Amino acid sequence: MKLKRFLLRYYPPGIILEYEQGGTVKTKSIDLLDLKPETDVDSVVDEITRKEPLITTSKTDQVRKLIVRLQEKLCHVEDRYFYLFKVLRAHILPLTNVAFNKSGSSFITGSYDRTCKVWDTASGEELHTLEGHRNVVYAIAFNNPFGDKIATGSFDKTCKLWSAETGKCYHTYRGHTAEIVCLSFNPQSSVIATGSMDTTAKLWDVQTGTELNTLSGHSAEIISLSFNSTGALLITGSFDHTVAVWDTRSGEKVHTLIGHKAEISSAQFNWDCSLIATGSMDKTCKIWDTESGRCIGTLRGHEDEVLDVAFDYTGQHLLTASADGTARCYNSVTHNIISKFVGHEGEISKICFNPQGTKVLTASSDKTARIWDPETGECKQVFEGHSDEIFSCTFNYEGNTIITGSKDNTCRIWR
């Protein structure tokens, strides 16, 4: 094995090693999820060199410099105020979802008008309209971190794969017998997973356009799915009150997470994939150990359905958003509540951290989105201007641009 170069990953903090083995270039990552501005650099370097054979004595100085750069980035916390940059009257019918590519240079919107549109973030100009579906385009995704392909899942029971650059349709994946409501690329961008109202998930080959596997076992609709960071596991959340953990190579079910007393709304891995968080209509969020499939914590306190859950990039904090109009931030290890976000006048359907983990963004049926301080629960900013429910909100990778999508048929760029 020969080390070729280092790549720096800011969010979450880490160093990627690019190396050659048997003529093939491979990568492995050193995750530094516990790195803080005050962490002793030498002890981190010592630990890395002890554990990682690719890093020889001659490379330790380089590693030290990279860790210092990561610490400098962690120190740089800006208290940014976001201003409205553009209102995009994106579609003739309501939007369903919005998503950024990794760099944030472009984003996509899905709609009831049966199209997905690709937009340039800097100018707010429309780049492409992806046409071809015969019903609502509900689930959309870029193949991040690459960003050269887009997948769209539709109520017409098909998924389509498109070129982000040209808008050309590469493949139409047929096989589901009911609406597709969620989808995701695996991290390698070689597989697309789709979840459907027909109670199954399917895995599709990005290159060939063929079906790789059907994941059967749920007894009701699948409404949430997510790959782990290696792509070896997939979780599916269902209206049958359970979450299934699947081996993506064999298509076998590894675990069924049983314990919720109502429909699942959201299921997410943390970054190192040791934990799974699930939100449910039973007003709770549960934390599960991925390896054993055991429930290791139940977070109670919401007075209505939990509609969304989200980890920060380090996996140390967990957010819950509820139909009771409040959201919460928990320590995902101790399960202690850190803060409550109170101020919305309607249900909160979407919640996320910025990549730095220093801000929380919520979208609500009260027509506003808000930014909160995760440590104190203080509301830092209210985004007003939409004339109907906001159901989608997201940060770009740098955390300096936000998109909100609303049932008023518009999305807004804030920066």
N, C-alpha and C positions, 0 to 999 in steps of 0.2 A: 504493500500500500504506500502510495506516494502523495503527500499533501501538495495540492496545487495552489489553493488560495483560501483566504478567509473572506466571509461576507458578514456584514453587520446587520442584525435585526433589532430594530428599536422597540417594536411592540409585538409580543412581550419581549423583554430584554434577552438577547441570546447571540451566539456566534455560530454561523454556519460554516462547516468545514467542507470544502470541495476537494475530493481526492480521487486518485486513479487506482483501480484495482483490476488486474487482468485485462488492461486495455480499455476498460469502461470507466467513464467519469461518474462518480457517485457523490452524494452529499449526506452529511449527518449533522444534527444540531446539538449544540450545548445550550440547554435552557438555563437561564439565570433568573428564575422567577422571583427569588428572594432578594435580588440585588437592590440596595438602597443607596442614596447619595453618600451615606456615612459608612457603608460597608468597607472593611479593610481589604484593599485590592490584592495585597500580597497573599493573604490567606486564600482568596478565591483562585488566584493563579496557581498556588501550590496544589489546591484540590483538583483543578482541571488537569494539571500535568501528571498528577498521580493516577487519575482515572483514565486519561485519554492518551493511548500510545502514539497517535499521530502527532501530538505536540511534544516535540523534543526540546532540549535545553536552548537550542539556537532560536526557537520560536517564542520563548516566554516573554521577551521584551515586546514583541508585536501584540501578543495576547493582552499584556498589561495595558498597552496603549488603547486597545479596543474596549477594554472594560472601563477605562477612564472616560472614553467617549460616550459609552452607554450611561455612565453616572452623570456626565454633564447634561445629557438629554433629559434624564430623570429630574435634574435640578431645575430645568427650564420649564416652570409652570406659569403659563400666562393666563391672566384673568381677562380673557377676550370677551368683548361684547359683539354679538352677531347682528349684522344689518341686512335688511332685505335687499338682495341683488337683482332677482328677477322673478316675475310670475309667469309661469308657462301654462298657457291655456292648452294643455297637452292633448286632450282627446275630446271627442264629441259626446262621449258617455263616461261615467265615473271610472276612476282609476282603481286598480286592484292592489298593485305593489310597486315599490321603487327600489332600485339597487345600484350601487356604485361599482365601477371596476376598482382594482386595488389602489391605483395611483389617485383616483378621484377625478381623472381627466374627462371621463364620460360616465353617464348613468343611463339607466333604462326605466321605462314605465310600462306597465301592463294595464289593459283596460277592458271594460265590457264592450268596447267597440270592435273587439276581435283582433286588435293589433298590439304589437309591442313597438315602442319608439325608442331610438337611441339618440342621446343628446350630448352635445359638447358643453361641459360644465362652465368653462371660462367665458364662453360667449352666450350660452343659453340657446344656441341654434340647434335645430333638429338635423341630425345626420342621416338617419335612415328610418323608414317605417317598415317593420317586418310583418308582411301580410301573407295570409294563407290559412290561418285557423278559421274554423267554421262556427266558433262559439267563443265565449268569454276567454281571454288570456289571463289566467289567474296567478300562476306561479312563474317567476322569472329569476334567472341567475346568470352572472358572469362566471367563467371558469377561472376565478382568481387563484393564485396571483398572476396568471398569464394574461387574462383579459382579452384574448383574441377570439373567444367563442361565447355565444349566448344560448341558453336553453329556455324554452317557453313551454309551459304545461297548460292545457286548455280543458274547458268543459266539453270540448268535442272528443275527449278521451284519448287524444294524441299529445305527444311531446315532439317539439321540433328543435333541431340544432342549427344555429346560424353563424355566419361569419360576422364578427363585430366590426370588421374593417369595411366589408363590401355590402353587408346585408343579405348575402346569398344564403339560401337554405341548403344545408348539407344533407340532412336526413329528416325523415318523419318516422317517429317510433310508434308503431301501432300494436295493440295487444290488450290494453286496459278495456274493461267493459263498462266503465262509468267515469265520471269527471276526474281529472287530475288536479289535485289541490295543493300539492307541495312537491318540491324537487330540489336536488343539490348535485353539484359535481363533487367527485372525490378530490382530495388535494393534488393528486397527480394529473388530474384532468383527463383521465383515461376512461372513466365510468360516470354515467349519470344515473342517479336514483330518482324514481318517481313514486309518489304515494297517491292513492286513489280512493274514491268513494266505493270502489268495488271490493274493499277490505284488503287488497294486496299492495305490496310495493314491488317494483320491478327494477332490475339493474340492466343498463344498456351500454353497449360498446360505443365509445365516442368515434373511434376510427372507422369501424365497419358498418355501424348503424344497426347491428343485430342485438337481439335480446340475449343477455347472459344468464339471467336467473329470475324466477318469480318467488317472492318471499310471502308464503301463505301461512296463516295461523291466527290472524286477528278475526274477530267475529263482527266487527263494525268498521266504519270508515277510518282510514289513516289520514290524520290532518297535520302531522308534524314529522319531519325526519331530519337526521343529521349524521354525517360521517365523523369518526374520530380523526385525529390529526395524521394518522398513518394511512387511513383509508381501509384498514383491516376490519373495522367494525362499523355497523350502521345501527342507529336507534330509530324506531318508529313509534309514535304516540297515536293512540286510537280512541275513538268514542266508546270502545268496549271497556274503558277504565284502566287499560294496561299499557305498558311500554314494552316492546320487544327489543332485545339486543341480538343482532345477527352477525354471523361470520360472512363477510362479503365474498370470500373465495368459494366457499362450499355452499353458501345459501342456507346453512343450518342455523337454527335458533340457538343462541348460547344461553340466554336468560329470558324469562318473562318477569317483569317488575310488577308485582301484584300488591295492592294496598290502598290505592285510591278508591273512593266510593262514588265517583262520577267521571264524566268524560275528561280526557286529557286535552289540555289546550296547547301545551308547549313542552318540548323535551330537548335538553342541551347537554353536551359534554363540556367539562372545563378543559383548559388548554392541554394539560398533560394526560387528560382522558381518564384520570383516576376516579373522577366523580361524574355522576349524571344528576341533573336537576330536572324535576318534572312539575309542571303547574297543572291544576285541575279545577274543574267546576265545583269540586267539593270544598272550595275555599282554602285549600292548603297547597303548600309546595313541599315536595319530598326530595331528600338528597339520598342517593344510592351509591354504594361501592360498586364500581364497574366490574371488578374482577369476580366478586362473589355474587353480585346481583342482590345483595342485602340492602334493605332500607336502613340508613344510619341516622336519619333525622327527619322529623316532620315539623315544618315551620307553620305555626298557626297564628291567627290574629286578624286576618282579613275577614270582613263581614259579608263578603260576596265572592263570586267566582274569581279565581286567579287566572288572568287572561294571557300573561306573558312572563317568562323568566329569562334571566341573562346573567352570565358570569362576566367578570372583568377579564382582561387578557391573562393575568397571572393566575386566575382561578381561585383567588383568595376571598373575593367578595361576590355575593350573589344578590341579584335584584328580583323583586316580585312586583307585578302590576296587577291591579284588581278592578273589577266592576264596581267596587265600593268607592272609587274615585281617589284612592290613595295608593302609594307605592312604598316599598320598604327596601332597605339595604341590610344584608346580614353578613356576618363573618362565616364563610362556608366551611371552616374547620371547626369552630366552637359552636356554631349555629346561633350565636348571640345576635340580637338586633343591634345595628350600629345607628341607623337613623330611619325616620319616617318622613315621607314627602306628602304634605297635606296642602291643598290649595286648588286642585282641579275641581270643577263643578259637574263633572260627568265621568263615565268609566274611562280607565286608562287601558288602551288595547295594545300599546307597544312601549317597550322600555329598552334602553341600551346605555352602556358606558361609552365615553370617548376612548380612543385607543390608549391614551395615557392613564386612564382610570381615575381622572380627577374631576370629571363631570358626568352627570346622568341626564339623559334626554328622555322625555316622555311625550306621548301623543294621546290626545283625549277626544271624546265625543263632544266636549264643551267648545270645540273649534279652535282650541289653542294647543301649542306644544310648549314645554317648559324645560329649562335647564336648572339642575339642582346640585348642591354640594353634597357628595356622598357621605362625608364625615359628620356634617352638622344637620343635614336635611333642609338647609335654607334654600329658598327659591332664588336663583340668580338672574333669571330672565324669563319673560313670557313672550312667546311669538304669537302675535295677533294678526288677523287679516283674512284668514280663510273664512268662508261663509257657511261651511258645513263641517261635519266630523272629520278629524284628522286620524287616519288609521295607520299611517306609515311614517317613520322618521328614521334617519340614519346619518351617521358621521362618515366622512371620508377617512382614509388611513392616517392622514396628518392631523385630523381633528380640527381643521380650520374651515371646513365647509359642511353645511347641514342641508339635507333635503327633507321637506315635509310633503306628504301626499294626502289629498283630501277628497271627500265625496263631492266637493264642489267642482270636480273635473279639472282642477289645477294642481300643479305642484309648484313649490316655491323654493328657490335657492337662497340660502342665507350664508353670509361669510363675514 
